[in-house]
Amino acid sequence: MSPAKKSLTPTNSLQDISTGRFRRALAALRRIGFGGVVNLIRQHGLRGSLEFVIRNIRHILADQIARRWDKKYGVDTAGTVPLGSLSIVGPNKEYGNECLCTSPKTFDFMMRSLPEDLRGYTFIDIGSGKSRTLLLASRYDFSRIIGVEFAKELVACSKQNIASFKSEWQKCRNIEVVEADATQFVFPTTPLVVFFYNPFSSEIFKEVLNNIEVSLSQNERDCFIMYGSSSHNAIDWAKPTILSGGMFEEMPSSKAPFFLDAVRTVRFAIFKAS
Ligand SMILES: C[S@@+](CC[C@H](N)C(=O)[O-])C[C@H]1O[C@@H](n2cnc3c(N)ncnc32)[C@H](O)[C@@H]1O
């Protein structure tokens, strides 16, 4: 591994709602007092309350691990950035999900379902956020890596990250970020690995999937879709949507374990164009 570097100063214009979570929780506890806590437990039940506490402890720990990862590689990929105040390209802001990056352990676990030899493949992250997955993918032997992101501030942050990231494990340095709405992205005619971490709602997903299918029928080639979601159970609608066109089949994969570096456990599936 490369020696520890100073992390990038988090981009000022990016509001990060993960920071201060612990402080906010303590302040809330002080505000409501012991009686308030008892009332909340009565309202949500012991199990519900415990799950809430565990969820929040996990979030705080995962966030700390992500910040350490950033520091190690000299980048700024941690945190949760809501889309509200960002400058968005195109008309689909209301369908987009906030920027929260995939954890390194989850990403590597998902990658185990792909073939080992990825030379010749282009890895594309649709809704690439701060570029964490692009950096993680660069440790595999993809020929090219592309992020597609519609928030200008996140694209700027990604460009800085890509320039600063140096790891002795990096195999692919052909990395770029395209500032565009996902529905407008034209897929390259190489073999593809297309990654989605629940970037938007099903309306937009269907459009992007249709673009992939049209591109594959115009230029027949290998294509894998990796779809992960950790909230809204998006995998439950994404999976039947991907299979409904008849072009993709699901590949065998194992359930992701409880990784401590992940804010939430990701449910995912991998599909191969057949
Ligand atoms: C949950 S984050 C995923 C970040 C990254 N893919 C990862 O796994 O680390 C979703 C990202 O999708 C982006 N996004 C949402 N809708 C989009 C659209 N229509 N076109 C391009 N990007 C979009 C958001 O700005 C956000 O950065």
PDBQT file of the ligand as one rigid body, heavy atoms in Angstrom, charges set to zero:
ROOT
HETATM    1  C1  LIG A 301     -26.332   6.080  -3.889  1.00  0.00    +0.000 C 
HETATM    2  S1  LIG A 301     -25.221   7.143  -4.753  1.00  0.00    +0.000 S 
HETATM    3  C2  LIG A 301     -24.101   5.961  -5.433  1.00  0.00    +0.000 C 
HETATM    4  C3  LIG A 301     -22.689   6.457  -5.563  1.00  0.00    +0.000 C 
HETATM    5  C4  LIG A 301     -21.717   5.464  -6.206  1.00  0.00    +0.000 C 
HETATM    6  N1  LIG A 301     -22.300   4.780  -7.315  1.00  0.00    +0.000 N 
HETATM    7  C5  LIG A 301     -21.243   4.431  -5.222  1.00  0.00    +0.000 C 
HETATM    8  O1  LIG A 301     -21.733   3.297  -5.260  1.00  0.00    +0.000 OA
HETATM    9  O2  LIG A 301     -20.340   4.711  -4.416  1.00  0.00    +0.000 OA
HETATM   10  C6  LIG A 301     -26.270   7.606  -6.122  1.00  0.00    +0.000 C 
HETATM   11  C7  LIG A 301     -25.645   8.653  -7.049  1.00  0.00    +0.000 C 
HETATM   12  O3  LIG A 301     -26.417   8.693  -8.270  1.00  0.00    +0.000 OA
HETATM   13  C8  LIG A 301     -26.456  10.026  -8.738  1.00  0.00    +0.000 C 
HETATM   14  N2  LIG A 301     -27.616  10.153  -9.645  1.00  0.00    +0.000 N 
HETATM   15  C9  LIG A 301     -28.922  10.090  -9.302  1.00  0.00    +0.000 A 
HETATM   16  N3  LIG A 301     -29.703  10.236 -10.389  1.00  0.00    +0.000 NA
HETATM   17  C10 LIG A 301     -28.871  10.382 -11.465  1.00  0.00    +0.000 A 
HETATM   18  C11 LIG A 301     -29.081  10.553 -12.857  1.00  0.00    +0.000 A 
HETATM   19  N4  LIG A 301     -30.319  10.625 -13.396  1.00  0.00    +0.000 N 
HETATM   20  N5  LIG A 301     -28.001  10.659 -13.662  1.00  0.00    +0.000 NA
HETATM   21  C12 LIG A 301     -26.741  10.596 -13.154  1.00  0.00    +0.000 A 
HETATM   22  N6  LIG A 301     -26.479  10.444 -11.831  1.00  0.00    +0.000 NA
HETATM   23  C13 LIG A 301     -27.530  10.322 -10.985  1.00  0.00    +0.000 A 
HETATM   24  C14 LIG A 301     -26.570  10.846  -7.449  1.00  0.00    +0.000 C 
HETATM   25  O4  LIG A 301     -26.151  12.176  -7.645  1.00  0.00    +0.000 OA
HETATM   26  C15 LIG A 301     -25.645  10.081  -6.505  1.00  0.00    +0.000 C 
HETATM   27  O5  LIG A 301     -24.352  10.586  -6.546  1.00  0.00    +0.000 OA
ENDROOT
TORSDOF 0
